[in-house]
Amino acid sequence: MTGLADIDLSLRLSKAKYAELLESVQHRLRTIELAYRRFGLRACVLFEGWDAAGKGGTIRRMTAEMDPRGFQVWPIAAPREYFQGRHYLERFWQKLPEPGSMAVFDRTWYGRVLVERVEGIATEAEWSRAYDEINHFEAMLTADGVRIIKLFLHLSAEEQEKRFIARMDDPWKRWKLTVEDFRNSEKREAYEAAIDDMLARTSTDAAPWVVVSAEHKRHGRIQGLEAIADALAAGVDLSPPPLAPEVAELAKSRFGRD
């Protein structure tokens, strides 16, 4: 599995090319959503990444042209009191998609091997065994027909700092910046080690990781969206559904149309 050091952060797109590719991939995602509803398929799309790497912006553009009845976005924060003392995967079972829908996770169960590991919230024994627990959890889901797409959005420490400053300067984005963002950035080396371990130990054939080069926002969004669309569409009939026979019969009797 590719590690963070192997990612080319120089990749970028022009505004014109970005607009062209965005329109195309959003149309694909809308088509895919209709197919998932038609065939009762299920998918989990997982977003992890550095703070300010563009997870929210990519999710907004993923869902912009989709029918809101076909997906649910779950922003994941610290577990509420009810889940304290319970297995960390329990709260995610409640958020799994129903047939014909997708669940989009803005941060995920990988918090156990990332923030909980680095910040000492989980013991070494707890986060060490979590790799196998997560692999088994995802294997159960994929065996049951759920597609899992996992993205990690990567950017440099320098670019992250620029985005923090931009958020401070924008009155409508200041809410996104927290004390934890600064604390986490100060532990970059520890997080890099945890991320590389996560990528190496939980990228499987059924649920591989895609590391997105998000140093430049336009490139990161398109790379992420195209990876999602490719994974969701693989082996799925995306052709328009035929008219239901009973509807065709009513249309023929009422409108004289075959």
C-alpha positions in Angstrom: 0.0 0.0 0.0 1.3 3.5 -0.9 2.3 5.6 2.1 2.0 9.3 2.5 5.6 9.9 1.4 4.8 8.4 -2.0 2.0 10.9 -2.9 2.7 13.6 -5.4 1.4 16.8 -3.9 2.2 18.9 -7.0 -0.8 17.7 -9.0 -3.3 20.4 -10.0 -6.0 21.2 -12.4 -7.0 24.4 -14.3 -10.3 26.0 -13.5 -11.7 25.1 -16.9 -10.6 21.5 -16.7 -11.9 21.3 -13.2 -15.3 22.6 -14.2 -15.5 20.1 -17.1 -14.5 17.1 -15.0 -16.8 18.1 -12.1 -19.8 18.3 -14.3 -19.0 14.9 -15.7 -18.4 13.1 -12.4 -21.4 14.6 -10.8 -23.6 13.3 -13.6 -22.0 9.9 -13.1 -22.7 10.0 -9.4 -26.4 10.9 -10.1 -26.7 8.0 -12.5 -25.0 5.6 -10.0 -27.4 6.7 -7.3 -30.4 5.8 -9.5 -28.9 2.4 -10.2 -28.3 1.7 -6.5 -32.0 2.6 -5.8 -33.2 0.4 -8.7 -31.2 -2.7 -7.6 -31.3 -2.2 -3.8 -27.5 -1.8 -3.6 -25.7 -0.3 -0.6 -22.4 1.6 -0.1 -20.4 3.3 2.6 -18.1 6.1 1.5 -15.5 6.9 4.1 -13.6 10.2 4.3 -10.5 10.6 6.4 -7.8 13.1 6.1 -5.8 16.0 7.6 -7.8 18.8 9.2 -8.6 21.4 6.4 -7.8 18.8 3.7 -11.1 19.3 1.9 -13.3 16.5 3.2 -16.4 18.6 3.6 -15.9 20.4 0.3 -15.6 17.1 -1.5 -18.7 15.7 0.2 -20.7 18.7 -0.8 -19.7 18.3 -4.4 -20.3 14.6 -4.3 -23.9 15.0 -3.2 -24.7 18.3 -5.0 -26.6 16.7 -7.9 -27.8 13.6 -6.0 -31.3 13.0 -4.7 -31.1 13.6 -0.9 -33.4 10.6 -0.4 -30.6 8.3 -1.7 -27.8 9.1 0.8 -27.1 10.1 4.4 -24.1 12.1 5.4 -22.8 11.3 8.9 -20.3 13.8 10.5 -18.5 11.9 13.2 -17.3 13.6 16.3 -16.4 12.3 19.8 -18.9 9.7 21.0 -21.7 11.0 23.2 -22.0 9.8 26.8 -24.3 6.8 25.8 -21.5 5.2 23.9 -18.8 5.7 26.5 -17.7 2.3 27.8 -19.3 0.5 24.8 -17.4 -1.0 21.9 -16.3 1.8 19.6 -17.9 0.2 16.5 -21.4 0.0 18.1 -22.4 3.6 17.1 -21.5 2.9 13.5 -23.9 0.0 13.1 -26.8 2.4 13.5 -25.5 4.5 10.6 -25.1 1.7 8.0 -27.1 2.2 4.7 -30.4 0.7 3.9 -30.9 -1.1 0.6 -30.9 1.3 -2.2 -28.9 4.0 -0.4 -25.4 5.2 0.5 -23.9 6.3 3.8 -21.2 9.0 3.6 -19.0 9.3 6.7 -17.1 12.5 7.4 -14.5 10.8 9.6 -15.0 7.2 10.6 -14.3 4.2 12.8 -10.7 4.8 12.0 -10.6 7.3 14.7 -9.6 4.4 17.0 -6.2 4.0 15.2 -5.7 7.7 14.5 -6.8 10.4 17.0 -7.5 7.9 19.8 -4.0 6.3 19.3 -2.1 9.6 19.1 -3.9 11.4 21.8 -3.8 8.5 24.2 -7.6 8.1 24.4 -7.2 4.4 23.6 -4.6 2.2 25.2 -1.9 0.6 23.1 -3.7 -2.8 23.5 -7.0 -1.3 22.4 -5.7 0.5 19.2 -3.3 -2.4 18.4 -6.2 -4.9 18.2 -8.4 -2.4 16.3 -6.8 -3.1 13.0 -8.0 -6.7 13.0 -11.4 -5.6 14.4 -11.9 -3.1 11.6 -10.8 -5.5 8.9 -13.3 -8.1 10.2 -16.0 -5.4 10.5 -15.5 -4.3 6.9 -15.2 -7.9 5.7 -18.6 -8.7 7.2 -20.1 -5.6 5.4 -18.6 -6.4 2.1 -19.6 -10.1 2.3 -23.2 -8.8 3.0 -23.0 -6.8 -0.2 -22.0 -3.4 1.1 -19.4 -1.6 -1.0 -16.8 0.3 1.0 -14.9 3.2 -0.5 -12.2 4.7 1.7 -10.4 8.0 0.9 -7.6 9.7 2.8 -7.1 13.3 1.8 -3.4 14.3 2.1 -1.8 17.7 2.1 1.5 19.2 3.4 1.9 20.9 6.8 2.6 24.2 5.0 -0.6 24.1 3.0 -2.6 23.1 6.1 -1.3 26.2 7.9 -2.3 28.4 5.0 -5.9 27.0 5.2 -6.0 27.5 8.9 -5.2 31.2 8.4 -7.7 31.5 5.6 -10.4 30.1 7.9 -9.5 32.6 10.6 -9.8 35.4 8.1 -13.2 34.3 6.8 -16.1 35.1 9.2 -18.2 32.3 7.6 -15.5 29.6 8.1 -14.1 30.5 11.5 -16.4 27.9 13.1 -14.5 25.2 11.3 -11.3 26.0 13.2 -10.9 24.4 16.7 -8.3 24.1 19.4 -8.0 20.5 18.4 -6.9 21.5 14.9 -3.9 23.3 16.3 -3.1 20.6 18.8 -3.3 17.9 16.2 -1.0 19.8 13.8 1.6 20.0 16.4 1.7 16.2 16.5 2.1 15.8 12.8 5.0 13.3 13.0 3.0 11.0 15.3 -0.1 11.3 13.1 1.9 10.5 10.0 3.2 7.3 11.6 -0.4 6.3 12.6 -1.7 7.1 9.1 0.9 5.0 7.4 0.2 2.1 9.8 -3.5 2.4 9.1 -3.0 2.4 5.3 -0.6 -0.6 5.5 -2.8 -2.7 7.8 -6.3 -2.0 6.7 -6.1 -1.6 2.9 -7.7 -4.8 1.7 -8.8 -6.2 -1.7 -12.5 -5.6 -0.8 -11.9 -2.3 0.9 -8.7 -0.6 -0.3 -7.6 2.9 0.6 -7.3 5.6 -1.9 -4.9 8.4 -0.9 -5.9 11.6 -2.5 -3.4 14.4 -3.4 -5.3 17.3 -1.9 -2.6 19.9 -1.8 -4.5 21.7 -4.5 -8.2 21.7 -3.9 -9.5 21.3 -7.4 -7.3 18.3 -8.1 -8.2 16.7 -4.7 -11.9 17.0 -5.3 -11.8 15.5 -8.8 -9.4 12.7 -7.8 -11.6 11.8 -4.8 -14.9 12.0 -6.7 -13.7 10.0 -9.6 -12.3 7.3 -7.3 -15.7 7.1 -5.6 -17.6 6.9 -8.9 -15.3 4.3 -10.3 -15.6 2.1 -7.2 -19.4 2.5 -6.9 -20.0 1.8 -10.6 -17.9 -1.2 -11.1 -20.0 -4.1 -12.3 -23.3 -2.2 -11.9 -25.8 -1.8 -14.7 -26.1 2.0 -15.2 -28.5 1.9 -18.1 -31.9 3.7 -17.6 -34.5 1.5 -16.1 -37.3 0.3 -18.3 -40.8 1.6 -17.8 -42.8 -0.6 -15.4 -45.2 -2.8 -17.3 -48.2 -1.5 -15.3 -47.2 2.1 -16.0 -46.8 1.3 -19.7 -50.3 -0.2 -19.7 -51.8 2.8 -18.1 -50.0 5.1 -20.4 -51.2 3.2 -23.4 -54.9 3.3 -22.3 -54.8 6.9 -21.2 -52.5 8.5 -23.7 -52.5 6.0 -26.5 -48.8 5.5 -26.2 -46.9 2.3 -26.5 
